[in-house]
Amino acid sequence: MNRPKVSFYNLAWRWHFYAGLFVAPFMVMLALTGIVYLFKPQLDPLMYPSLLKVPAGQHSLAADELLQRVQAAYPQGHIKQYLPPVDAGRSAQFVVQHKGQELNVFIDPYHGDVLGEQDAKRNLQAVARAIHGELMIGTVGDRLVELAASWGIVLVVSGLYLWWPRGKSSAGVLWPRLNARGRLFWRDLHGVLGFWGAAFLLLMLLSGMSWTGFWGRQYADLWNRFPVAMWNDVPTSDQQAGELNSATRQTVPWALENTPMPMSGDHAEHRGHAMATAAPAAPAISLQQVQDIARQRQVEPGYSITLPSSATGVFTIALFADDPRNDATLHVDQYTGKVLADVRWQHYSNVARATELGVMLHEGKMFGRFNQLVVLVVCLMILLGAVSGIVMWWQRRPAGRLGVPPLRHDLPRWKTAMLVIALLAVTFPLVGASLVVVWLLDRLVISRWNRDPESASSST
């Protein structure tokens, strides 16, 4: 007599439910803030035309003249960064630390008129980026977003198992049955969206996680390597290039985040001397000379120049390009104008190249408008998938209970699932730790709380 085939469907459903319960609010937040940031190139000129747009002129002022105009307008301010105009019809921009605020100050590059300012951390795009990356609460928010992204992978894997046709027709599997009503319609919609969007969602989750503070840093330390010889003749500080980035502003590419910052000046004298390192910068070369170096080295428009912040600091020319093959990061000695480091795409490892490409696809920049539309569709699929999942749960949820899918206690060990979970736990440590917590809660609390009604459901 043949034994009935074992089905782990309810067990996969249970874990899919837990993953969705935690991930859904984050997915909605990430999709909405992602859409806002996705259309930054279109939204900024519409929202801030008086700051960004200028009539094209014949001759632009030198960068140092613009610097002096901004310093005169903000005599108590500290200028951190300069962004030359990206084209003839755009303003120049300075980042100024002023009275406890970080300001984006815009200036007409032809006449030197200060056009206005913008709170660098409280404008729409900066807020969307900060929420997207760390919920605007720093390290704790970063870890929560990373945990949600990691559990998103559990959600996709378990969802694909639940979606598997198992002899069903294509209707409700590859496309929703539009004539269906109630929970059947929402289930079709949820499953079909999950299937068609699975690969895109995995790409978005994995590429986004490369920027996270825990897993992303370990990933970068493991794979993001440059030849040691690149830094042999360059005295370096304890600062890393990634410190130029923040939750609201991207300066250097991901591939450069864990590279050391070179030092300017008499390095033998300054090395190890805190007073010299803390002393204010006193560049002997002009800002225009640094801009000329960027032009001579054929750095594409759109780059920024970060000014040295100490006596041993450097000018950093950085282009985080839409096409990462145009990425450029140059460190320039503030006293001699010597280029201490010039790192481009050809210096990246294969893993760094793949990661940078993934990031640009994630941000919808790699292939212009087409890429934007594809990411928009993925974000809308994520939103609709989350909403349909919540509707399904609400419709089947017993009154007064959480509605956890039934747990069968007569199942053998699911070796394949255990292997997948082990791999996920090793690859994403935060998932491993949280899986243990959820499993204990499920066994010790939730299963007992829902035992009676779920046993009935299971027997049915």
C-alpha positions in Angstrom: 0.0 0.0 0.0 1.4 3.4 -1.1 2.0 5.9 1.7 0.4 9.3 1.1 2.7 12.0 -0.3 4.0 14.3 2.4 3.1 18.0 1.9 5.0 20.7 3.6 2.6 23.4 2.1 1.3 24.5 5.5 4.7 24.7 7.0 5.9 26.9 4.1 2.7 29.0 4.4 3.4 29.5 8.1 6.9 30.9 7.5 5.7 32.9 4.5 3.1 34.4 6.8 5.7 35.3 9.5 8.0 36.8 6.9 5.1 38.8 5.3 3.9 40.0 8.7 7.2 41.6 9.4 8.3 42.6 5.9 5.1 44.0 4.4 5.2 47.4 6.2 8.9 47.8 5.3 8.2 46.8 1.7 5.5 49.5 1.4 7.8 52.1 2.9 10.7 51.1 0.7 8.6 51.1 -2.4 7.0 54.5 -1.7 10.3 56.2 -0.8 12.0 54.5 -3.6 9.5 55.9 -6.1 10.2 59.4 -4.8 13.9 59.0 -5.1 13.6 57.2 -8.4 12.2 60.4 -10.0 14.7 62.8 -8.4 16.0 63.9 -11.9 12.5 64.9 -12.9 11.2 66.2 -9.6 14.0 68.5 -8.5 13.8 70.8 -11.6 10.0 71.0 -11.1 10.2 71.7 -7.4 13.2 74.0 -7.3 13.4 75.7 -10.7 14.6 79.0 -9.2 17.5 77.2 -7.5 18.6 74.8 -10.2 18.0 76.6 -13.5 19.9 79.6 -14.9 20.0 81.3 -18.3 23.1 79.9 -20.2 25.9 82.5 -20.4 29.1 82.9 -22.4 31.7 82.9 -19.6 31.4 81.4 -16.2 33.2 82.7 -13.1 36.1 80.8 -11.6 35.3 78.3 -8.9 37.2 80.4 -6.3 35.2 83.5 -7.2 32.0 81.5 -6.6 33.5 80.2 -3.3 34.2 83.8 -2.1 30.6 84.9 -2.9 29.2 82.0 -0.9 31.6 82.7 2.0 30.6 86.4 2.0 26.9 85.3 2.1 27.6 82.9 5.0 30.5 84.4 6.9 30.0 82.0 9.9 29.6 79.0 7.6 32.0 76.2 6.8 32.0 75.1 3.2 32.3 71.4 2.8 31.7 70.6 -0.8 31.4 72.1 -4.3 29.3 70.7 -7.1 30.1 72.4 -10.5 27.2 72.9 -12.9 26.2 69.7 -14.8 25.4 71.7 -17.9 25.2 75.3 -19.3 21.7 75.8 -17.9 22.3 74.7 -14.4 23.5 76.5 -11.2 26.5 75.6 -9.2 26.1 74.3 -5.7 28.0 74.5 -2.4 27.3 72.4 0.7 27.7 74.7 3.7 27.6 73.8 7.4 25.9 76.9 9.0 24.5 77.3 12.5 24.1 73.6 13.1 22.4 73.1 9.7 23.8 71.6 6.5 22.6 73.7 3.6 22.7 73.3 -0.2 23.5 76.8 -1.5 22.9 77.5 -5.1 24.7 80.2 -7.1 24.6 81.5 -10.7 27.9 80.4 -12.2 27.9 83.3 -14.7 27.0 86.3 -12.5 27.8 85.0 -9.0 24.4 85.7 -7.6 23.4 83.5 -4.7 20.1 82.0 -5.8 19.0 80.6 -2.5 19.4 77.7 -0.1 17.9 74.4 0.8 18.1 72.3 4.0 20.3 69.5 2.8 18.7 67.0 5.2 15.1 68.1 5.2 14.2 68.4 1.5 11.9 65.8 -0.1 14.7 63.7 -1.8 17.0 63.7 1.3 14.2 62.7 3.6 13.1 59.9 1.2 16.6 58.7 0.9 17.1 58.8 4.7 13.9 56.9 5.4 14.7 54.4 2.7 18.1 53.7 4.1 17.8 54.0 7.9 14.2 55.2 8.8 15.9 58.5 9.9 16.9 56.9 13.2 20.5 56.0 12.4 22.1 52.6 13.1 19.0 51.0 14.6 17.0 52.0 11.5 19.7 50.7 9.3 19.6 47.3 11.0 15.8 47.1 10.8 15.9 47.8 7.1 18.6 45.2 6.6 16.6 42.7 8.6 13.5 43.4 6.6 15.4 43.0 3.3 16.9 39.7 4.6 13.5 38.4 5.5 12.3 39.6 2.1 14.5 36.9 0.7 12.8 34.3 3.0 9.5 35.8 1.7 10.4 35.3 -1.9 11.8 31.7 -1.5 8.8 30.5 0.5 6.4 32.3 -1.8 7.8 30.5 -4.9 7.3 27.2 -3.1 3.6 28.1 -2.4 3.1 29.4 -6.0 4.4 26.1 -7.6 1.6 24.9 -9.8 1.4 21.3 -8.7 -0.6 20.3 -11.7 -2.8 23.4 -11.8 -3.8 25.2 -15.0 -2.1 28.4 -16.0 -5.0 30.5 -14.9 -4.4 31.7 -11.4 -0.7 30.7 -11.8 0.7 32.7 -14.7 -2.2 35.3 -14.8 -5.0 36.0 -12.3 -8.5 34.8 -13.0 -10.2 38.2 -13.4 -13.7 36.7 -13.1 -12.8 35.5 -9.6 -14.3 37.2 -6.6 -13.3 37.6 -3.0 -10.3 35.9 -1.5 -9.7 33.8 -4.6 -9.1 36.9 -6.7 -6.7 38.4 -4.1 -4.9 35.0 -3.9 -4.5 34.9 -7.7 -3.3 38.4 -7.8 -0.8 37.9 -4.9 0.6 34.7 -6.4 1.0 35.9 -10.0 2.6 39.2 -8.9 4.9 37.3 -6.6 6.0 35.0 -9.4 6.6 37.6 -12.1 8.3 40.0 -9.7 10.4 37.4 -7.8 13.6 37.9 -9.8 13.3 41.7 -9.8 12.6 41.8 -6.1 15.6 39.6 -5.3 17.8 41.9 -7.4 16.4 45.0 -5.6 16.9 43.3 -2.2 20.4 42.1 -2.8 21.7 45.3 -4.5 20.1 47.4 -1.7 21.7 45.3 1.0 25.2 46.1 -0.3 24.7 49.5 1.3 23.6 48.3 4.7 25.8 48.9 7.8 26.2 45.3 9.0 25.9 42.8 6.1 27.0 45.4 3.5 30.1 46.2 5.4 31.0 42.5 5.8 30.3 42.0 2.1 32.5 45.0 1.1 35.4 43.9 3.4 35.2 40.4 1.8 34.9 41.2 -1.9 35.7 44.9 -2.4 39.5 44.7 -2.8 42.0 46.8 -4.7 45.6 46.0 -5.4 47.7 46.9 -2.4 50.3 48.5 -4.7 47.8 51.3 -5.5 48.5 52.8 -2.0 52.2 51.9 -1.7 53.5 55.4 -2.4 50.5 57.2 -0.8 50.6 58.0 2.9 47.1 57.2 4.2 45.1 58.2 7.3 42.8 56.3 9.5 39.8 57.7 7.7 38.0 55.7 5.0 36.4 57.2 1.9 33.0 55.9 3.0 32.9 58.6 5.7 32.3 61.1 3.0 28.9 59.4 2.4 25.8 59.9 4.7 22.2 58.8 4.8 21.1 61.8 2.8 24.1 62.3 0.5 26.1 60.0 -1.8 29.6 61.2 -2.6 31.9 58.3 -3.4 30.8 55.0 -5.1 30.2 51.9 -3.1 33.4 50.3 -4.5 35.5 53.1 -2.8 33.8 53.1 0.7 36.3 51.0 2.5 39.4 52.5 0.8 41.8 54.6 2.9 41.9 58.4 2.6 45.3 59.7 1.6 47.1 62.6 3.5 48.3 65.9 2.3 51.5 67.8 3.2 54.5 66.8 5.2 53.0 63.3 6.1 56.0 62.2 8.2 55.5 65.2 10.5 51.7 65.0 10.6 51.3 61.2 10.9 50.1 60.3 14.4 49.8 63.9 15.6 46.3 64.6 16.6 46.8 68.3 16.8 48.0 68.5 13.2 45.2 66.3 12.0 42.7 68.5 13.8 44.1 71.7 12.6 42.1 73.6 10.0 42.8 73.1 6.3 44.9 75.8 4.6 45.0 74.8 0.9 47.9 76.2 -1.2 46.1 75.2 -4.4 42.8 76.9 -5.5 39.4 75.3 -6.0 39.6 76.2 -9.6 42.9 74.2 -9.9 41.2 71.2 -8.5 38.3 71.6 -11.0 40.9 71.9 -13.8 42.4 68.6 -12.7 39.0 67.0 -13.0 38.7 68.4 -16.5 42.2 67.3 -17.5 41.6 63.8 -16.1 38.4 63.7 -18.2 36.0 63.2 -15.2 32.4 63.4 -16.6 30.2 66.3 -15.5 28.1 65.6 -12.3 31.1 65.2 -10.0 31.6 66.8 -6.6 34.7 68.3 -5.0 34.9 67.7 -1.2 37.2 70.3 0.4 39.8 69.2 3.0 38.7 69.5 6.5 42.0 69.4 8.3 45.7 70.2 7.7 46.3 66.7 6.4 43.1 66.4 4.5 42.7 66.2 0.7 40.5 67.5 -2.0 38.3 64.6 -3.2 36.9 64.7 -6.7 34.1 62.0 -6.9 31.7 61.0 -9.5 29.0 58.5 -8.6 27.9 58.1 -12.2 24.6 56.8 -13.5 26.7 54.5 -15.7 29.3 53.1 -13.2 31.8 52.7 -16.0 32.2 56.5 -15.7 32.8 56.4 -11.9 35.8 58.4 -10.8 37.4 59.1 -7.4 40.5 61.3 -7.2 42.3 62.5 -4.0 44.4 65.6 -4.5 47.1 67.0 -2.1 45.8 70.3 -0.9 49.4 71.8 -0.9 51.0 70.6 -4.1 48.0 69.6 -6.3 49.5 66.2 -6.8 46.9 63.5 -7.6 47.5 61.0 -4.8 44.9 58.4 -6.0 42.8 58.1 -9.2 40.5 55.1 -9.0 38.2 54.2 -12.0 36.0 51.4 -13.2 39.0 49.4 -14.6 40.4 49.2 -11.1 37.2 47.6 -9.6 37.1 43.9 -8.9 34.5 41.8 -10.8 32.3 41.7 -7.7 32.6 45.4 -7.2 31.6 46.0 -10.8 28.6 43.6 -10.5 27.6 45.4 -7.3 27.8 48.9 -8.8 25.8 47.8 -11.8 23.2 46.3 -9.5 23.0 49.5 -7.5 22.5 51.6 -10.6 19.8 49.2 -11.8 18.2 49.4 -8.3 18.2 53.3 -8.5 16.8 53.3 -12.1 19.8 55.1 -13.5 21.7 52.7 -15.7 19.4 52.8 -18.7 17.8 56.1 -18.4 14.0 56.5 -18.6 13.5 52.8 -19.5 15.3 51.8 -16.3 13.1 54.2 -14.3 9.9 52.8 -15.7 11.0 49.2 -15.0 11.8 50.0 -11.4 8.5 51.9 -11.1 6.6 48.8 -12.2 8.6 46.7 -9.7 7.7 49.2 -6.9 4.1 49.1 -7.9 4.1 45.3 -7.9 5.7 45.3 -4.5 2.9 47.7 -3.2 0.1 45.6 -4.8 1.7 42.4 -3.6 1.8 43.7 0.0 -1.7 45.1 -0.1 -3.1 41.9 -1.6 -1.4 39.8 1.1 -2.8 42.0 3.8 -6.3 41.7 2.3 -6.0 37.9 2.1 -4.9 37.8 5.8 -7.7 40.0 6.9 -10.3 38.0 5.1 -9.2 34.7 6.6 -8.2 35.9 10.0 -10.4 34.4 12.8 -12.1 37.1 14.9 -9.8 38.1 17.8 -6.8 36.0 16.6 -3.7 36.6 14.6 -4.6 34.1 12.0 -1.4 32.2 11.8 -1.6 29.4 9.2 -2.2 25.9 10.8 0.8 23.9 12.0 0.9 20.1 11.4 2.8 18.2 14.1 2.9 14.9 12.2 5.4 16.0 9.5 8.9 14.6 9.2 11.9 16.9 9.1 11.9 19.0 5.9 15.6 18.6 5.0 15.5 20.8 1.9 14.0 23.7 3.9 16.5 23.2 6.7 19.3 23.4 4.2 17.9 26.6 2.6 17.4 28.2 6.0 20.9 27.2 7.1 22.3 28.8 3.9 20.3 32.0 4.5 21.4 32.1 8.2 25.1 31.8 7.3 24.8 34.3 4.4 22.7 36.7 6.3 23.5 36.5 10.1 20.7 38.8 11.1 18.2 36.4 9.5 19.8 33.5 11.3 19.5 35.2 14.7 15.9 36.3 14.0 14.9 32.9 12.7 15.8 31.4 16.1 13.8 34.1 17.9 10.7 33.6 15.7 11.0 29.8 16.0 11.0 30.0 19.8 8.1 32.3 19.8 6.2 30.1 17.4 6.8 27.0 19.5 6.5 28.4 23.0 3.8 31.1 22.6 1.9 31.3 19.3 1.3 27.6 18.8 -0.2 27.2 22.3 -2.3 30.4 21.9 -3.8 29.2 18.6 -3.8 25.4 19.2 -7.5 24.6 19.3 -8.8 26.5 16.3 -5.7 25.6 14.2 -5.9 21.9 15.1 -9.5 22.0 13.8 -8.3 23.7 10.6 -5.5 21.1 10.2 -7.8 18.1 10.6 -10.2 19.6 8.1 
